[in-house]
Amino acid sequence: MVKVGFIKLGNLGMSQVVDLLEDEIAAREGITTRVYGTGPKMSKEDAADTEAFKEEFDPDFVIIISPNASTPGPTEARQLWKDKPCLIISDGPTKKDDRQAIEDEGFGYIILPVDPLIGAKTEFLDPEEMASFNSDVMKVLSTCGAVRLVQEELDKLTSQVDEGKSGDEIEMPHIYAKPQTCIERSGFSNPYAKAKALAALHMAEKVSQINLPACFMLKDLEEVAFTAATGHEMIRAAAELAVEAREIEKTNDTVLRKPHSKKGKVLSKTKLYEKPQ
C-alpha cells in the first residue's frame, strides 16, 4: 500500500485538486492518501502543526503545496519533513539559484509560474471573487497541461514505491513548469487548440506580474482595486481561451483522456466511444 501525504499551506489553484490526481474516481487499489490543510494561512506556526500529521499517518512520501515556497512557513515545513521524500509544489521561487538551493537540500520541486497570485486585497477581494478567480485558474491548469504534468510526476513517485524504493532511493522531479513546459504535456492534436491553450498559459503567468504590485506595493485605494481587477479580468480571458481550446478538440473527437485503472496503470484514449487501453 502506497501512502501519500499532502500538506496544504495556504492556497494555490492546484491545491484544489492535487490530492485527487492519483485516484480520480476513487476506485484505485494499493494507494491511500491523507491531507493536512491549514486553510489560507501559511505561517511558521501553521507549518509546525504539520509535525503531528507525520506521526499519525507516516507517508511514504509527502507533497507540500503552498504559494511561494521561499517564505518562512513553507521553509519551516520543509525542515520538519526533511527526513521524508518530499516534493514541493508552488508558484515560486522562480529564480534559478533559489530553485537550486531547494534541490541541494534534497527536495523535489514543481514550480508553476502559471498558477498565479490572486489579487488579495480587501479593497477588491471578497469570498465570491476569490472563488471565481480560482475557478478560472483551474480551467487553465486543467486544460492546458499543468494538471497532467503534476499527475504524471506523482505517478512516477507512486510507481517507485510500488517497485520497493523508499527514502533517498525515490528520485524526485525538479521541474520549472513554464508555459511551454506545460503545453507539451497537454496532448492537444489540433495546432489552433494548442496555440489557444499556450496563449492562456502565458496570460496566467502574466497575471502574477499584474497582481504583485496590487498586493504588496500600491497604497492608493483606486490604484489597488483597479490593478487587481485588471489581473482578474486577464485570468477570466485566459480561462475562456482554455475552454475554446478544449472545444476544438471535442469537435474533432480528439480529447486525450488518461485515466488510472484499478491497479494504477495509466490508460489512454482519444475517441469518446472507445475503451481506454
C-alpha positions in Angstrom: 0.0 0.0 0.0 1.5 3.3 -1.1 0.8 6.1 1.4 0.9 9.6 0.0 0.7 12.6 2.3 -0.4 16.1 1.2 0.3 19.2 3.2 -1.6 22.3 2.0 -0.2 25.6 3.4 -2.2 28.4 2.1 -3.8 28.0 -1.3 -2.9 27.7 -5.0 -5.1 26.9 -7.9 -3.5 23.5 -8.0 -4.3 23.0 -4.3 -8.0 22.4 -5.2 -7.2 19.0 -7.0 -3.6 17.9 -6.2 -4.7 15.2 -3.7 -7.2 13.8 -6.1 -5.0 13.3 -9.2 -3.8 9.8 -8.3 -7.3 8.3 -7.8 -9.7 10.5 -9.7 -12.7 8.1 -9.5 -11.9 6.7 -6.0 -11.5 3.1 -7.4 -7.7 2.7 -7.4 -6.3 -0.1 -5.3 -3.0 -0.1 -3.5 -2.9 3.6 -2.6 -4.1 5.7 0.2 -3.9 9.5 0.7 -4.3 11.9 3.6 -4.4 15.6 3.6 -3.3 18.1 6.3 -4.5 21.6 5.4 -4.1 25.0 7.1 -6.7 26.8 5.1 -5.5 30.2 3.8 -2.8 30.5 6.5 0.9 29.6 5.9 2.9 30.9 8.8 5.8 29.1 10.6 3.3 28.3 13.4 0.9 26.7 10.9 3.8 24.7 9.4 4.9 23.5 12.9 1.4 22.0 13.4 2.0 19.6 10.5 4.5 17.5 12.5 1.7 15.6 14.2 0.5 14.5 10.8 3.8 12.8 10.2 3.5 10.7 13.3 -0.2 10.0 12.7 0.0 8.9 9.0 3.7 8.2 8.3 3.5 8.6 4.5 6.0 7.0 2.0 6.4 10.5 0.5 4.8 13.9 1.0 3.8 16.7 -1.2 3.9 20.2 0.3 1.9 22.7 -1.8 1.9 26.4 -1.0 2.3 29.8 -2.5 6.0 30.9 -2.7 8.0 28.1 -1.2 10.7 30.6 -0.2 8.6 32.2 2.5 9.0 31.3 6.2 6.1 29.0 6.6 6.9 26.6 3.7 10.6 26.8 4.6 9.8 25.7 8.1 7.6 22.8 6.8 10.4 21.6 4.7 12.7 21.4 7.6 10.2 19.4 9.6 9.7 16.9 6.8 13.3 16.6 5.5 13.6 13.1 6.8 10.9 12.0 4.3 10.9 12.1 0.5 9.3 15.4 -0.1 8.0 17.2 -3.3 7.4 20.9 -3.2 4.7 22.3 -5.5 4.5 26.1 -5.6 4.3 29.1 -7.8 7.8 30.2 -6.7 10.7 30.6 -6.3 11.2 31.4 -10.0 15.0 32.3 -9.8 17.3 29.5 -10.7 19.6 29.9 -7.7 16.7 29.7 -5.3 15.4 26.6 -7.0 18.8 25.1 -6.9 19.0 25.7 -3.2 15.8 23.7 -2.7 17.3 20.8 -4.8 20.6 21.0 -2.9 18.6 20.4 0.3 17.3 17.2 -1.1 13.8 18.2 -2.0 12.0 17.7 -5.3 10.0 20.6 -6.8 7.5 21.5 -9.4 7.4 25.3 -9.7 4.2 26.6 -11.5 4.5 30.3 -12.5 1.3 29.7 -14.5 -0.6 29.3 -11.1 -1.0 33.0 -10.5 -1.1 35.2 -7.4 -4.6 36.3 -6.6 -5.5 40.0 -6.0 -5.6 39.5 -2.3 -6.6 43.0 -1.0 -9.7 43.9 1.0 -10.2 46.9 -1.4 -11.0 44.3 -4.1 -11.3 40.7 -2.9 -14.2 39.1 -1.2 -15.1 35.3 -0.9 -17.1 35.3 -4.2 -14.3 37.0 -6.1 -11.8 34.6 -4.6 -13.8 31.6 -5.7 -14.4 33.0 -9.2 -10.6 33.6 -9.6 -9.7 30.1 -8.5 -12.3 28.5 -10.8 -10.8 30.4 -13.8 -7.3 29.4 -12.8 -8.4 25.8 -12.6 -9.8 26.0 -16.2 -6.3 27.0 -17.4 -4.4 24.5 -15.3 -6.6 21.5 -16.1 -7.0 22.1 -19.8 -3.5 23.4 -20.8 -1.3 20.7 -19.4 -0.3 21.8 -15.8 -2.6 19.3 -14.1 -1.4 16.4 -16.3 2.2 17.4 -15.7 1.7 17.1 -11.9 -0.3 13.9 -12.3 2.4 12.3 -14.4 5.1 13.2 -11.9 3.1 11.9 -9.0 2.5 8.7 -11.0 6.3 8.3 -11.2 6.7 8.7 -7.5 4.0 6.2 -6.7 5.5 3.7 -9.2 8.8 3.9 -7.4 7.3 3.0 -4.1 5.4 0.1 -5.8 8.8 -1.1 -7.0 10.1 -1.2 -3.5 12.0 2.0 -3.3 11.9 4.1 -0.2 13.6 7.1 1.4 16.5 8.5 -0.5 16.1 5.9 -3.2 13.0 7.7 -4.5 14.0 10.0 -7.3 12.3 13.4 -7.2 11.4 15.7 -10.1 12.9 19.1 -10.5 10.7 21.0 -12.9 10.2 24.7 -13.7 6.9 24.4 -15.4 6.8 27.4 -17.7 4.0 27.7 -20.3 5.9 25.8 -22.9 6.7 23.0 -20.5 3.1 22.6 -19.5 1.7 22.8 -23.1 3.9 19.8 -24.1 2.1 17.7 -21.5 -1.4 18.8 -22.7 -1.9 16.3 -25.5 -3.6 18.7 -28.0 -3.7 17.4 -31.5 -5.1 20.5 -33.3 -2.5 23.2 -33.6 -5.0 26.0 -33.2 -6.3 24.5 -30.0 -2.7 24.1 -28.8 -2.0 27.8 -29.6 -5.0 29.0 -27.7 -4.0 26.9 -24.7 -0.4 28.2 -24.8 -1.8 31.7 -25.0 -3.9 31.0 -21.9 -0.8 29.8 -20.0 1.2 32.9 -20.9 -1.7 35.1 -19.8 -1.9 33.2 -16.5 1.8 33.7 -15.9 1.3 37.5 -16.6 -1.5 37.7 -14.0 1.0 37.3 -11.2 3.1 40.2 -12.5 -0.1 42.4 -12.6 -1.3 41.4 -9.1 2.0 41.6 -7.3 2.1 45.4 -7.0 -1.6 45.4 -6.1 -0.9 43.1 -3.2 2.4 44.4 -1.9 3.4 47.8 -3.4 0.5 50.1 -4.2 -1.3 52.1 -1.5 -3.9 54.2 -3.1 -7.3 52.6 -2.9 -8.2 53.3 -6.5 -4.9 52.0 -7.8 -5.1 48.8 -5.8 -8.6 48.0 -6.8 -8.0 48.9 -10.5 -4.8 46.9 -10.8 -6.3 43.8 -9.0 -9.4 44.0 -11.2 -7.1 44.0 -14.3 -5.3 40.8 -13.2 -8.7 39.1 -12.5 -10.0 40.1 -15.9 -6.9 38.7 -17.6 -7.4 35.3 -15.9 -11.0 35.3 -16.9 -10.0 35.8 -20.5 -7.3 33.1 -20.2 -10.0 30.7 -18.9 -12.2 31.4 -21.9 -9.3 30.7 -24.2 -8.7 27.4 -22.4 -12.3 26.4 -22.9 -12.2 27.3 -26.6 -9.1 25.1 -27.0 -10.8 22.1 -25.5 -14.0 22.7 -27.5 -11.9 22.4 -30.7 -10.6 19.1 -29.6 -14.1 18.0 -28.7 -15.4 19.0 -32.1 -12.7 16.8 -33.7 -13.3 14.0 -31.1 -9.6 14.1 -30.1 -9.7 14.9 -26.4 -6.9 13.0 -24.8 -8.0 11.2 -21.6 -5.6 9.3 -19.4 -7.5 7.6 -16.5 -6.0 5.3 -13.9 -7.0 1.7 -13.9 -7.9 0.0 -10.6 -4.3 -1.3 -10.4 -2.9 2.1 -11.0 -1.8 1.7 -14.7 -2.3 4.9 -16.7 -4.6 4.2 -19.6 -5.2 6.3 -22.7 -8.0 7.2 -25.2 -8.9 10.0 -27.6 -12.2 8.9 -29.1 -15.3 9.4 -26.8 -16.7 6.0 -27.7 -13.6 3.9 -27.2 -12.3 1.9 -24.3 -9.2 3.2 -22.5 -6.2 1.0 -23.2 
